[in-house]
Amino acid sequence: MSRLGAAVTVLTTDGVAGRHGMTASAVCSVTDTPPTLLVCVNTRNRSHDLFVQNGVLCVNVLGPRHRDLSGQFAGQCDGDRFAQGGWTTRATGAPVLDDAVAAFDCRIINREVIGTHSVFFCQVEDIALTEGDASGLMWFGRQFHHLPQIAV
């Protein structure tokens, strides 16, 4: 699986189960009508049940400037993962990273368990796009890779 490159994201949630987030790369588009993403989370991950209970999540797409933030949300951090970066909320109440390349604020509309993972189908309620540098951060071969924004 390490040879299947993917965008680096931070998934965030807030609601009855509390505020939480995790780094993830198993995210992709399903359809644009209605706008829907799928997100895969290991059922043993401590974030999993919080996503289920809250029923909302935001897919914050990261750029190269967010490498440290990615690590903060990937580790077994006992501190406030949200201490780094600027955070706000939009339609669902899930935390949205102010300078994310893109942020997809979603409501979880369906979940399928496949092996060790839940596949969340997430209907996009709101989208925020960054102004300025929209360079991407990719995870491939167990390393970060910078995807520069190409001028058109």
Residue pairs with C-beta under 8 A, 6 or more apart in sequence:
2 140
2 141
2 142
3 140
3 141
4 140
5 138
5 139
5 140
5 141
5 145
6 25
6 26
6 27
6 28
6 138
6 139
6 140
7 25
7 27
7 61
7 62
7 136
7 137
7 138
7 139
8 23
8 25
8 61
8 62
8 66
8 70
8 137
8 138
8 139
8 144
9 23
9 24
9 25
9 27
9 59
9 60
9 61
9 62
10 21
10 22
10 23
10 24
10 60
10 62
10 66
10 69
10 70
10 73
10 97
10 100
11 21
11 22
11 23
11 24
11 27
11 39
11 41
11 47
11 51
11 57
11 58
11 59
11 60
12 19
12 20
12 21
12 57
12 58
12 60
12 94
12 95
12 96
12 97
13 19
13 20
13 21
13 47
13 50
13 51
13 54
13 56
13 57
13 58
13 94
13 95
14 20
14 54
14 56
14 89
14 93
14 94
14 95
15 53
15 54
15 55
15 56
15 93
15 94
16 53
16 54
17 49
17 50
17 53
17 54
18 50
19 82
19 95
20 46
20 47
20 50
20 81
21 47
21 73
21 81
21 82
21 95
22 41
22 45
22 47
22 73
22 74
23 70
23 71
23 73
23 74
24 39
24 40
24 41
25 139
26 39
26 40
26 41
26 117
27 37
27 38
27 39
27 40
27 59
28 37
28 38
29 36
29 37
30 36
30 37
30 38
30 121
34 123
34 124
35 104
35 123
35 124
35 127
36 109
36 121
36 122
36 123
36 124
37 59
37 104
37 106
37 121
37 122
37 124
38 119
38 120
38 121
38 122
39 57
39 59
39 119
39 120
39 122
40 117
40 118
40 119
40 120
41 47
41 48
41 51
41 117
41 118
41 120
42 48
42 116
42 117
43 113
43 116
43 117
43 118
44 116
48 118
51 57
51 108
51 118
51 120
52 108
52 111
52 118
54 94
55 107
55 108
56 92
56 93
56 94
56 105
56 106
56 107
56 108
57 92
57 94
57 106
57 108
57 120
57 122
58 90
58 92
58 94
58 95
58 96
58 103
58 104
58 105
58 106
59 103
59 104
59 106
59 122
60 96
60 97
60 100
60 103
61 100
61 101
61 102
61 103
61 104
61 136
62 69
62 70
62 97
62 100
62 101
62 137
63 100
63 101
63 130
63 133
63 134
63 135
63 136
63 137
64 135
64 136
64 137
64 144
64 146
65 99
65 133
66 85
66 97
66 100
66 137
67 137
67 144
68 84
69 84
69 85
69 97
70 137
70 144
72 81
72 84
73 81
82 95
85 97
85 98
85 99
86 97
86 98
86 99
87 95
87 96
87 97
87 98
88 95
88 96
88 98
89 95
89 96
90 96
90 103
90 105
90 125
90 126
90 128
91 105
91 125
91 126
92 105
92 106
92 107
92 125
92 126
94 105
94 106
96 103
96 105
96 128
97 103
99 130
100 128
100 130
101 129
101 130
101 134
101 135
101 136
101 137
102 127
102 128
102 129
102 130
102 134
103 127
103 128
104 122
104 124
104 127
105 124
105 125
105 126
105 127
105 128
106 122
106 123
106 124
106 125
107 122
107 123
107 125
108 120
108 121
108 122
109 121
109 122
109 123
110 120
110 121
111 118
111 119
111 120
111 121
112 118
112 119
112 121
113 119
133 149
134 149
135 146
135 147
135 148
135 149
136 146
136 147
136 149
137 144
137 145
137 146
137 147
138 144
138 145
138 146
138 147
139 145
